[in-house]
Amino acid sequence: MIFRDRLDAGRRLGEALAGWRGSRPLVLAIPRGAVPMAAVVADALDGELDVVLVHKLGLPWNPEYAVGAIDESGWSFVSDPAHGDVGGLEAEKRHRLAQLRERRALYSPGRPPADAHDRVTIIVDDGLATGATMIAALHAVRSQGPQRLICAVPVAAAESLARVQALADEVVCLFAPQDFRAVGQFYCDFDQVEDAEVVACLQRSRAAGAKPAGG
């Protein structure tokens, strides 16, 4: 299965999640790549769009490989205990936490994050490689007491999918290939999403939600 782009993947996810239309779900995107996709899902389900802020933790000599993740409260985990005492990891946590706080100020100026308490809440990412950021996102949102917590991704590594299933009430994944190497291999267009696009998506969604019904 190959997706044209994130919007195509979002449309397909929206179809797979159609049963939640009418429940006014909270759709939380993991920035930045998942935000345009989650906006499509939120539109399809007549839901509310917001972001859940988490960031992978990398090692000094391999920053792209996720050995864990951190959320904006400062909670973090490391997937391999052997990496727990690695020099530089505490500095990496401080750096990523500062980044998350900057992003919150940029994405949601003057407003608190959407509250997942007692709501059907769907966390969307554009794919699971190690699954680290999704694990952190599910942990962060579970602490708010959602009515139902759903992980929704177009594609995932089978091992990572297994890791997140224990943390969500429901997992929706369109494709879990055995030959998974990277999320981007399953998209024709996988260009980087910039902060400006994230802000624009959130502003459009908030403006639409503020309109009177039928307006």
C-alpha positions in Angstrom: 0.0 0.0 0.0 1.4 3.4 -1.1 -0.1 6.7 -0.1 0.1 9.7 -2.5 0.7 12.1 0.3 -0.4 12.8 3.9 -3.7 14.1 2.8 -4.5 10.9 0.9 -3.5 8.9 4.0 -5.7 11.2 6.1 -8.7 10.5 3.8 -8.2 6.8 4.1 -7.8 7.0 7.9 -11.0 9.1 8.1 -12.9 6.3 6.2 -11.5 3.7 8.6 -12.6 5.8 11.6 -16.0 6.7 10.2 -17.8 4.9 13.0 -16.8 7.7 15.4 -18.5 10.4 13.4 -21.2 12.0 15.6 -19.2 11.5 18.8 -17.4 14.9 18.4 -14.0 13.2 18.8 -10.9 15.1 19.8 -8.3 14.4 17.1 -4.7 15.0 18.3 -1.9 15.2 15.9 1.8 14.5 16.7 3.6 17.5 15.0 4.7 18.2 12.7 4.1 15.7 9.9 0.8 14.4 11.2 -1.0 17.7 11.5 -2.3 18.1 7.9 -3.3 14.4 8.0 -5.1 14.8 11.3 -6.9 17.9 10.0 -8.4 15.8 7.2 -9.4 13.1 9.8 -11.0 15.8 12.1 -13.0 17.2 9.1 -14.2 13.8 8.1 -15.4 13.0 11.7 -16.7 16.4 12.5 -14.2 16.4 15.3 -11.9 19.0 17.1 -8.3 19.2 16.0 -5.4 19.9 18.3 -1.8 18.7 18.9 -0.2 16.4 21.4 3.3 17.6 21.9 6.0 14.9 22.2 9.5 14.5 20.8 11.7 11.6 20.2 15.0 11.4 22.2 18.1 10.6 20.2 21.7 9.8 21.1 24.5 12.3 20.5 26.1 10.1 17.8 22.7 9.1 16.2 20.1 11.9 16.8 17.7 10.5 14.2 17.2 7.1 15.9 14.7 7.3 18.7 15.8 5.6 21.9 12.8 7.1 23.7 10.6 10.1 23.9 9.5 13.0 26.1 6.2 14.9 26.5 5.6 18.5 27.3 5.1 17.8 31.0 8.6 16.5 31.2 7.7 12.8 31.5 10.0 10.6 29.4 10.9 7.0 28.8 13.9 5.2 27.3 13.1 2.1 25.4 16.4 0.3 26.1 17.7 0.5 29.7 21.3 0.3 28.3 20.8 3.9 27.0 19.5 5.3 30.3 22.8 6.4 31.7 24.3 7.4 28.3 26.1 10.8 28.6 24.2 13.5 26.9 20.8 12.0 27.3 19.8 14.3 30.1 20.9 17.3 28.0 18.9 15.9 25.1 15.8 15.7 27.4 16.2 19.4 28.5 16.7 20.5 24.9 13.6 18.7 23.6 11.5 19.9 26.5 12.4 23.5 25.8 11.5 22.9 22.1 8.1 21.5 23.1 7.4 24.5 25.2 8.3 26.8 22.3 6.0 24.9 20.0 3.1 25.1 22.4 3.6 28.9 22.5 3.7 29.0 18.7 0.8 26.6 18.0 -1.6 27.6 20.7 -0.9 31.2 21.8 -3.0 32.3 24.6 -5.1 29.1 24.9 -4.7 25.9 26.8 -4.3 22.5 25.1 -7.6 20.7 24.4 -8.8 18.6 27.3 -9.3 14.9 26.5 -11.1 14.1 29.7 -14.2 11.9 29.1 -13.9 12.3 25.3 -13.3 9.9 22.5 -9.7 10.9 21.6 -7.8 9.8 18.5 -4.1 10.3 18.3 -2.8 10.5 14.7 0.7 10.1 13.4 1.9 9.7 9.8 3.5 6.3 10.7 5.2 4.3 13.4 8.9 3.5 13.0 10.1 2.8 16.6 6.7 3.9 18.0 8.5 6.0 20.7 6.6 9.3 20.1 3.2 7.5 20.0 4.0 5.8 23.2 4.7 9.1 24.9 1.6 10.6 23.3 -0.6 7.8 24.5 0.8 8.1 28.0 0.3 11.9 28.1 -3.3 11.7 27.0 -4.2 8.6 29.1 -3.4 10.7 32.2 -6.3 13.0 31.2 -8.9 10.3 31.5 -10.3 10.1 28.0 -13.5 8.1 27.4 -11.8 6.1 24.7 -8.2 6.4 23.5 -7.5 5.5 19.9 -4.1 5.3 18.0 -4.6 5.9 14.3 -1.8 5.6 11.7 -1.6 4.8 8.0 1.5 2.5 8.3 3.6 1.0 11.0 6.4 -1.5 11.7 4.7 -4.6 13.1 6.9 -4.6 16.2 6.0 -1.0 17.0 2.3 -1.7 16.4 2.5 -4.4 19.0 4.1 -2.0 21.5 1.3 0.6 21.3 -1.6 -1.8 21.3 -1.2 -2.3 25.1 -1.5 1.5 25.6 -4.6 2.3 23.6 -8.2 1.1 23.7 -8.1 0.7 20.0 -5.5 0.8 17.3 -6.3 1.6 13.7 -3.5 0.9 11.2 -4.1 0.6 7.5 -0.9 -1.2 6.6 1.8 -3.1 8.7 4.2 -4.5 6.1 6.9 -7.0 6.9 9.5 -5.1 4.8 9.1 -1.9 6.8 12.3 0.2 6.7 11.0 3.8 7.1 7.7 5.6 7.1 8.6 7.7 4.1 8.9 4.6 1.8 5.1 4.3 1.8 4.4 7.8 0.5 5.0 9.2 -3.0 5.2 12.7 -1.5 6.7 12.9 2.0 8.0 16.4 2.1 8.7 17.9 5.5 5.9 19.8 7.2 7.0 23.2 8.5 5.7 25.1 11.5 3.8 27.6 9.3 1.7 24.8 7.9 1.0 23.5 11.3 -0.2 26.9 12.5 -2.3 27.4 9.4 -4.0 24.0 9.9 -4.8 24.7 13.5 -6.1 28.2 12.8 -8.4 27.0 10.0 -9.8 24.2 12.3 -10.4 26.6 15.2 -12.0 29.2 12.9 -14.4 26.5 11.5 -15.2 25.2 15.0 -16.1 28.7 16.2 -18.7 29.2 13.5 -22.4 28.8 14.5 -23.9 25.5 13.2 -25.0 26.0 9.6 -23.0 29.3 9.4 
